[in-house]
Amino acid sequence: MRPPTPAALGLLLLLLPPPPGETAKKATPCKRCRELVDKFNQGMVDTAKKNFGGGNTAWEEKALSKYEFSEVRLLEIMESLCGSSDFDCHSMLEEHEERLEAWWLRLKKEYPDLFEWFCVKTLEVCCSPGTYGPDCLACQGGSQRPCGGNGHCSGDGSRQGDGSCQCHPGYQGATCTDCVDGYFSSLRNETHSICTDVDECAAETPPCGDQQYCENVNGSFVCEECDSTCVGCTGKGPEQCKECVPGYTKESGQCAVGAGWNPLGKGQRIHRPRWASLRRASRLLAGAVLLCFPAARGLTPDASVKLRPLPLFSNEMFPIFGSLCASEL
């Protein structure tokens, strides 16, 4: 059996139904019309003073006035409207080319808004801003200020939707004029309603714990842990500490390790037994603490010096290391 030719395969692909979701991605008639009008308006901007500039000003003004409404300019605009692969644009332009030409040559002064004349009144695929649906009814809150200016009207400017309001964060209600919890009304009159976020962190009684700081977010707040060097804080990082933990002091505006800090605590010193093998000793906590392996548990060669194991590194927790020893001064 001979394999199908490339031409036959191409024809077969054209006959196949579009993949699922392809139809849903197709632009609505209103969107296609709006895009065509936007390109037309941009073409008018691009050709506003084309081929003029410098020289005889009086002659240019006379020539420009003729060019402004000429078919030559219309042709230049039309040629730049659609990309080479934009089938929908070419199809729409071919179908309504005579209407666009009539608007340009005879109706432009009477109907200066091309979108309103072409997409809303002539083709009836769009609605004026602030209106929606097949009959272009006013959105909730009125066409001048839909949803009180605090939301989006479903179907606004199209022949679709139901005119309901999708409120912005902080607003609720049929016309988005009420405040949700966590917001308060800072302004309200016949035309405007403004909801402002409540700053819970500014409350007289702080909402967070002693070792936390408060961050205000839209409609609420969050409590974050202070830096480990802080005893109370007003924000993130060691520079926001109210006070420093023991062993730390304020240096250059933030808590840092103080000079002479002793990890074993006040009144303690590191005991380095002479009888212990230095090769068997390990340094911990930046080389300050030594692990000791005494020959006799609890005693040193000098029996007058008593040893005590530190609880954090006790034999029960780390039996392999033996006792970590410190002697009292």
N, C-alpha and C positions, 0 to 999 in steps of 0.2 A: 504494500500500500504506500502510495506516495505521500509525503508530509505536506500539509497545507502551505500555500504560498504566503509570503508576507502580506500581500494585498488582501488575501482572504482573512488572515488573522486580524488585520486592521478593521475590516468590515465587521467581523464578529465582535470585536471590542466595542464598536460603536453601537451595536444592537443590544449589548448586555445592559441590564438595568443598573442604575447608579447604586453605589454601595450604601448601606444604611447610614442615615444621618446626613447624606449629601444634600437632600432636598431641604433639610432644616437649616443648612448653612446658606442657602440661596437668599440673596438680599430681597427685601420686600419692595413692591413697586414704589412706595414712598421713598425708601432709601435710595433706590436707583435714580429717581427723579431729582432728589435733593443733591446727589453727587453730580449729576449732569449740570444742574444749575450752578453749583459751586464752581465747577470747571469753566462754565461759560462766564461767570463773573470774574474769575481769575484771568481769563482770556481778555476781557475788557480792560482789566488793569494793565496787563502786559502790552496791549496795543494802544494804550491811551495816547502816547506821544511817539509812536514808532516812526522812525526815519525823519524825525524833526529834532532840531537842537542846534542853535548857532546860525549865523548868517542873517538874512533879511527877516526880521521879526514880523513885520507887517504882512509879508507874503506868506510866512509860515502860519500865522493866525488865520488867514483867509483859506489857505489850503487845508489846515487842520480842521476847520469847521466843516468842510466838505467831506473830509475823510471820516469824521466822527460818526456819521450816520450812513456811510457808504456801504455798498455791497462788497466792496473789496475788503473792508475791515471785517465784515460778517464772515466772509469766506475764510479769512485768516484765523478767526476765532474758532469756526466750526472744524477746521482741519486739525486743530490741536486738542480737541475735546476727548477723543478716545484713543487708548493705546492700541497697538496692533493686535494684541491678543484679547482685548476686552470685548467679547462677543455681545454681552448684554448692553453695553454702552452703544456699540455700533447699531444694534437692532433698534434700540429706542430712538437714536438719532435719525435713522432712516425712516422710521414710522412717523416721527413728528417734526421733520425738517421744515415742512411748509408752515407749521404753526410758529416755530421759532423765527422764521424769516418774516412772517406777518407781524409778529411782535416787534422785531427789530426795525422794520421799515415804516410801520403805521401806528403801533400801539404803545411804543416804549414811553412816550411822554405822558400818556394817559394812565398807564400802569407801570410805574418805574420799578416796582418790586417783581422781578421775574419769577421768583419762587411762588409768591402769592397768586400771580396770574396763571402761571403754567401748571404748577403741581397741585394747587388747592382748588382754583376755580375752573380751569380748563380740563385737566385730566382727572381731577377729583380723586387723587390717590393719597393726598396728605391733608392735614388740617392746619389751621393757623396755630401759632404757639399759644398754649394755655387751654387748648380744646382737644378732644379725643373722639374716637369711634366713627361709625359710618355717617352719623349726622353732625359730627364736629361740635359736640356739646361741651359746655364749660367744665373744666376740672373742678374738683372739690376746692373750695376757697375762692373760686372765681378765676377767670382767664387772665386777669391782670397780675394776680399774685397767687398762683396755684399752690395749694398746701401751705399757705401762709409764708411761703419762701423757705420753709423748713423741711421740705421733702420733695419727692419726685412723683408726678402724676402719671399713673399707668396709662400709656398710649398717647402721652402728650405730643401733639404735632403730627399724629398719624391717624389713620382710619381704624386703628386697633385699640386694645385696652378697654378698661372699664372705668377709668377716671379716678380710681381710688388712690390714696396717698401712701407712699412708702417713706416713712419719716426718717430724717437724719438722726444720728445718735443723740440722745438726750431729750428727744421729743416724742410725743404720742398723741393719740386722738384722731378723729376723722379728718381734721384739717391741720394736724401737727402743731397745735397751739398750746398743748399741755406738756408739762415736764414729767419725766420719769423719775423714779427714786434715785437719789444721789445728785439731783439737779434742783435748782430753785429758780423761780421766775424773777429775773432782774429787770425786765421791761415788758409791759403788756398794754396795748391800746387797741383801737379799732382795726388797725392795719398790721401791726407788728406784735410778735411775741418772741421774747428772747429767753432761753433757758441757760443758766450758767452752772458749771460744775461746782458742787459743794467741796471745799477743801477740808476734809476730815482731819488732816494733819495739823491744821491751825487751831484745833479745838483747845480749850483751856486745860482739859484733862487729856493728856496724850493717849491715843488708842492702842499704843504698842507697849511691850514690856521694857524693863529697865535696860536690858542688853540688846535692844532693837531700836531701829529708827524707822520713821514713817515716810512712805512715798505716796503722793497723791496720784491717782489715775482717774480717767474719765468715769464718773459715776461711782467711784469707790476709792479704796486705798489698800496698800500692801505693807506688811511689816517685814523688814529685812534685818538680818543679824549684824551686830556691830563687828568691827574688826577685832581679831583675837587679842590685840594689844590694848584694847579700850576697856575702861570702866565707865559705861554709858557713852553715848555718842549722838551726834546730830545728823550724821550722814555716812556715806560709804568711805572706807579707807582709814588709815591710821591718822591722817591729818584732821579727821572729824571727831576725834576722841574728846570727851569732856575731861577725863582723867586717864592716867596710864596704869596698867597692871603693875604689881611689884616687879622690880628689876628693870622697868622701862621709865624713861623720862622724856619730857617734851624737848625735842631738838629740831630747830628750823620749822616749828609749827606742827610736828607730828611725833608720835610716840616711837622711840627707838631704844635699843638696848643701852642701859646706862653703864658708865665706867665702873669697874670693880664689882660687877654682878657676880654673885655666887650661886650656882645652880643647886647647891646642897642646902641653902637656907642661911639665915643670919646666925652668926656665931659658930659656923662649921668651916672646916678646912679640909682639903683633899689630903689624905694620908697616903704617902708613897712608901710602902714597906721596903726596906733595903734587902730583906731576905727573899723577896718575890722575884721571879725571873722577869726581866723587862721584855724578853721575847714573848712571854705568855700574856703580857698586859695589852689591853685594847683601849683605844681612846674613843669616848662617847661624848656627845654634846659639845661639838667643836673642839675636842681635845681636852676638855676640862675635867671629865670624870674618868677614873681608871677602874678597870675590873681587876679585882685582887684574887689571888689563889693562895691563901695562907696555908702553911704547912700544918698548923694546928688550929682547928676551928675555934674562933672567938678569942684567940690570944695572939700576941705578937712576941718577938724576942724580948721586948720590954714589957713585962707583965703589968706595969703600972698604967699602961695606956690601954683602955678598954675599947673594943671595936663593936660597932652596931651595924647590922645589915640595913640598907635602905629598903623600905617596903616595896617601892616601885620595881626594884630589881632583885627581889628576894629569891631564895633558892627554890621556893615553891613555884614561882613563875618562870624562872630561867635556871633550872638545876645544872645545866651544862656549863654555865659561866661561874658557878660558885657564888660566894658572897661579895657584894660590892660594899667596900668598907669606907667609913669616915670616922675620924676620931674627934672628940670634943676638945676644944681649946682649954 
